[in-house]
């Protein structure tokens, strides 16, 4: 079994199993194959999927709009690799991705919940560090501002 060290100091590293390709979550498998289209992503999503992202001020729902977001995200972020995949329970998967955004280190952590049919019902993502998140958010806004309503990008002004 392959393992992942989550610490730079191997003597005190937490070792986590990396999923073999046959057990890989379908979203990870699709993203590792290249930049997926919205149609390819949509095949993995439940109709009533919920997406929680730190670049948006509220959850987004609906297969078509979320497929467009996920496809754009794959095209927007720089090169990188998944460094961890852990099954938390029968339907919940944790993914960690490390890469770059405009040449700067960029990292994401996902919790994906699949429904009984194996389709993604919910995805919650955390991103870091903040300066790279800002670059990513600005690029995503430029690409998706006409596809998402204004109230998802920022809080209302009082």
FENGITA-V360351 format. One record per residue. RES is the residue in three letters. OMEGA is omega in whole degrees, 0 to 359 (* if undefined). Layout:
# FENGITA-V360351
RES/OMEGA ; RES/OMEGA
This chain:
# FENGITA-V360351
UNK/176 ; UNK/176 ; UNK/181 ; UNK/174 ; UNK/180 ; UNK/180 ; UNK/176 ; UNK/180 ; UNK/186 ; UNK/181 ; UNK/180 ; UNK/185 ; UNK/171 ; UNK/181 ; UNK/179 ; UNK/179 ; UNK/171 ; UNK/180 ; UNK/173 ; UNK/186 ; UNK/182 ; UNK/180 ; UNK/183 ; UNK/177 ; UNK/182 ; UNK/179 ; UNK/177 ; UNK/180 ; UNK/180 ; UNK/182 ; UNK/179 ; UNK/179 ; UNK/181 ; UNK/179 ; UNK/183 ; UNK/174 ; UNK/177 ; UNK/179 ; UNK/178 ; UNK/179 ; UNK/183 ; UNK/179 ; UNK/182 ; UNK/190 ; UNK/171 ; UNK/182 ; UNK/184 ; UNK/181 ; UNK/175 ; UNK/180 ; UNK/178 ; UNK/184 ; UNK/177 ; UNK/179 ; UNK/179 ; UNK/186 ; UNK/177 ; UNK/178 ; UNK/177 ; UNK/178 ; UNK/175 ; UNK/185 ; UNK/187 ; UNK/181 ; UNK/180 ; UNK/175 ; UNK/178 ; UNK/178 ; UNK/182 ; UNK/179 ; UNK/179 ; UNK/178 ; UNK/179 ; UNK/181 ; UNK/186 ; UNK/183 ; UNK/182 ; UNK/180 ; UNK/180 ; UNK/182 ; UNK/172 ; UNK/182 ; UNK/178 ; UNK/170 ; UNK/182 ; UNK/174 ; UNK/181 ; UNK/172 ; UNK/185 ; UNK/185 ; UNK/185 ; UNK/182 ; UNK/173 ; UNK/176 ; UNK/172 ; UNK/180 ; UNK/177 ; UNK/180 ; UNK/182 ; UNK/171 ; UNK/184 ; UNK/177 ; UNK/180 ; UNK/179 ; UNK/182 ; UNK/185 ; UNK/176 ; UNK/174 ; UNK/183 ; UNK/165 ; UNK/183 ; UNK/178 ; UNK/179 ; UNK/176 ; UNK/182 ; UNK/180 ; UNK/180 ; UNK/177 ; UNK/182 ; UNK/180 ; UNK/180 ; UNK/174 ; UNK/176 ; UNK/186 ; UNK/172 ; UNK/182 ; UNK/176 ; UNK/347 ; UNK/188 ; UNK/182 ; UNK/178 ; UNK/177 ; UNK/179 ; UNK/177 ; UNK/180 ; UNK/181 ; UNK/180 ; UNK/179 ; UNK/178 ; UNK/178 ; UNK/180 ; UNK/182 ; UNK/189 ; UNK/185 ; UNK/179 ; UNK/181 ; UNK/180 ; UNK/181 ; UNK/183 ; UNK/184 ; UNK/176 ; UNK/185 ; UNK/184 ; UNK/176 ; UNK/178 ; UNK/177 ; UNK/184 ; UNK/*
